[in-house]
Amino acid sequence: MNLTLFDLDETLLPLDSDHAWGEFVIRLGWVDEQAFRRRNDEFFAQYKAGALDIHAYVAFATEPLRERGPAAAAAAHAQFMREVVEPALRPQALALVREHQQRGDAVALVTATNDFVTAPIARSLGIDTLIAVRLERGPGGTITGRIAGTPSYREGKVIRVGEWLAESGRGWGDFERISVYSDSPNDLPLLERASDPVATNPSPALEAVARERGWRILRLFEE
């Protein structure tokens, strides 16, 4: 069996779902527009620079959800899927996922975005296994603002994939081929574990690394 791991944002989606959720919360009127956008953009810039304090970001990004509770959060996310995510789903991304599934690969979506935002997106992509930042939840499913376990960010993606494999009695060495698709240099630790790393819609920094190392470059959303 082969293993295929997909990043989500700017890889299978032509947007960043974490940042887009922040913009959507602004549109809902749940936050002060100027202050929230400034902080949201600051965190996004830190992420792209590989310097994100993911614990601080999750505390910030989940505050509007914590103020409103699970029912309002679920309704808002359903609207987010309809208005933002589903129009951004591209047939070429879905076809790439299906190609690996039809080959019989073990397929997982591995993202630094939290599981509240990404679980419905994984379902829309038809990917059963989601490895995302796990939000700690309290009584009644309330979000606490903290992360449960190792965040799937940078080296944490390698740790979390290893944990997932171990749960089913497998390890990295059990696969003939390992494909990793990502746009971001934040995913270099995961890409370096792959026999087939694919710089997908790569940022300039990742594209430079891919060219230096002879990795495949895939521009998934070019017409």
C-alpha positions in Angstrom: 0.0 0.0 0.0 1.0 3.6 -0.6 0.4 6.6 1.6 -0.8 10.0 0.4 -1.0 13.0 2.6 -2.6 16.3 1.4 -2.2 19.7 3.0 -5.5 21.7 2.7 -5.1 25.4 2.4 -3.8 26.7 -0.9 -3.1 23.1 -1.8 -6.5 21.4 -2.3 -8.4 24.7 -1.8 -7.4 27.9 -3.6 -7.8 29.8 -0.3 -6.7 29.7 3.3 -9.7 28.3 5.2 -8.4 29.6 8.6 -7.9 33.1 7.4 -11.2 33.0 5.4 -13.1 31.9 8.5 -11.7 34.9 10.3 -13.0 37.2 7.5 -16.3 35.4 7.6 -16.7 36.0 11.4 -16.1 39.7 10.6 -18.9 39.6 8.0 -21.2 38.0 10.5 -20.7 41.0 12.8 -19.4 38.8 15.6 -16.2 40.9 16.2 -14.9 44.4 15.9 -13.9 44.6 12.2 -10.8 46.7 12.4 -9.2 45.1 15.5 -10.0 41.6 14.6 -8.9 41.9 10.9 -5.6 43.5 12.1 -4.9 40.6 14.4 -6.1 38.0 11.9 -3.8 39.4 9.2 -0.9 39.6 11.7 -1.2 35.9 12.6 -1.6 35.0 8.9 1.7 36.8 8.1 3.4 35.0 11.0 2.2 31.7 9.6 3.5 32.4 6.1 6.8 33.4 7.7 7.0 30.1 9.6 6.8 31.9 12.9 3.3 31.4 14.1 2.5 30.9 17.8 -0.2 28.5 17.1 -1.5 28.4 20.7 -1.9 32.2 20.8 -3.6 32.0 17.4 -6.1 29.3 18.4 -7.0 31.3 21.5 -7.6 34.4 19.4 -9.5 32.6 16.5 -11.8 30.7 18.7 -12.9 33.5 21.0 -15.9 34.4 18.9 -17.0 30.7 19.0 -16.6 30.5 22.7 -18.8 33.6 23.2 -21.6 32.1 21.2 -21.6 28.4 21.9 -21.8 25.2 19.8 -25.2 25.7 18.2 -24.5 29.1 16.8 -21.0 28.0 15.8 -22.4 25.0 13.9 -25.0 27.2 12.1 -22.3 29.7 11.1 -20.1 27.0 9.8 -22.8 25.6 7.6 -23.2 29.1 6.1 -19.4 29.3 5.7 -19.4 26.1 3.8 -22.2 27.2 1.5 -20.9 30.7 0.8 -17.1 30.4 1.0 -15.8 26.8 0.8 -18.1 25.0 -1.6 -17.8 27.7 -4.4 -14.0 27.3 -4.0 -13.9 23.5 -4.5 -12.2 22.8 -7.8 -12.8 19.6 -9.9 -9.1 19.2 -10.5 -8.5 19.0 -6.7 -11.3 16.5 -6.3 -9.9 14.4 -9.2 -6.5 14.3 -7.6 -7.9 13.0 -4.4 -10.0 10.4 -6.2 -7.0 9.3 -8.2 -5.1 8.3 -5.1 -8.1 6.8 -3.5 -8.8 4.6 -6.5 -5.2 3.4 -6.5 -5.9 2.0 -3.0 -3.7 4.5 -1.2 -4.1 5.3 2.5 -5.2 9.0 2.2 -5.3 11.7 4.9 -5.8 15.4 5.0 -3.1 16.9 7.2 -3.6 20.6 8.1 -2.6 23.2 10.6 -6.1 24.6 10.6 -8.3 23.4 13.5 -10.8 20.6 13.3 -13.8 22.8 13.8 -13.1 24.6 10.6 -11.8 21.7 8.6 -13.9 18.6 9.5 -16.8 19.7 7.1 -14.3 20.6 4.4 -12.7 17.1 4.6 -16.1 15.6 4.2 -16.7 17.8 1.1 -13.4 16.6 -0.4 -14.4 12.9 0.3 -11.4 12.4 2.7 -12.3 10.2 5.7 -9.1 10.8 7.7 -8.5 14.3 9.0 -5.4 15.2 11.0 -6.0 18.8 12.1 -5.3 20.9 15.1 -7.6 19.4 17.8 -9.5 22.0 19.8 -9.9 21.1 23.4 -13.5 20.8 24.3 -15.2 21.0 27.6 -18.7 20.0 28.9 -21.3 19.9 26.1 -18.7 20.3 23.4 -17.7 23.8 24.3 -14.5 25.0 22.9 -12.0 26.1 25.5 -9.5 28.0 23.4 -6.7 25.5 24.0 -5.2 22.8 21.8 -5.5 19.2 22.7 -2.3 17.2 22.1 0.3 18.0 19.6 -0.7 20.7 17.0 -0.4 19.5 13.4 1.9 22.4 12.5 5.4 22.1 11.0 7.2 19.2 12.8 3.9 18.4 14.6 2.4 17.1 11.3 5.0 14.4 11.3 4.3 13.5 14.9 0.5 13.4 14.4 0.7 11.3 11.2 3.0 8.9 13.1 0.4 8.7 15.9 -2.4 8.0 13.4 -0.4 5.3 11.7 0.5 3.7 15.0 -3.1 3.5 16.0 -3.7 1.0 13.2 -0.4 -0.9 13.8 1.5 0.8 10.9 4.6 2.9 10.5 6.2 5.1 8.0 8.3 2.2 6.7 5.3 0.1 5.9 4.5 1.9 2.6 6.2 1.4 -0.7 5.6 5.0 -1.7 4.7 8.1 0.3 3.3 11.1 -1.5 2.9 14.5 0.2 1.2 17.5 -1.5 1.7 21.0 0.0 2.1 24.6 -1.0 4.0 25.8 2.1 7.6 25.6 3.5 6.0 25.1 6.9 5.4 21.5 5.6 9.1 20.8 4.8 9.3 18.3 7.7 6.5 16.3 6.2 7.6 16.7 2.6 11.0 15.4 3.6 9.5 12.2 4.8 8.0 11.5 1.4 9.4 9.4 -1.4 7.2 11.6 -3.8 7.1 15.2 -2.4 4.9 17.4 -4.6 5.2 21.2 -4.3 1.6 22.1 -5.0 0.7 25.7 -6.0 3.9 26.4 -4.1 4.8 29.7 -2.4 8.0 31.2 -3.9 10.0 29.9 -0.9 8.8 26.3 -1.4 9.2 26.5 -5.1 12.9 27.5 -4.7 13.4 24.4 -2.4 11.5 22.2 -4.8 13.7 23.3 -7.8 16.9 22.9 -5.8 15.9 19.3 -4.7 14.3 18.2 -8.0 10.8 17.8 -6.5 7.8 17.7 -8.7 5.9 21.1 -9.0 2.1 20.9 -9.5 0.1 24.0 -10.3 -3.3 22.5 -9.6 -5.4 25.6 -10.2 -4.0 26.9 -13.4 -6.4 26.7 -16.2 
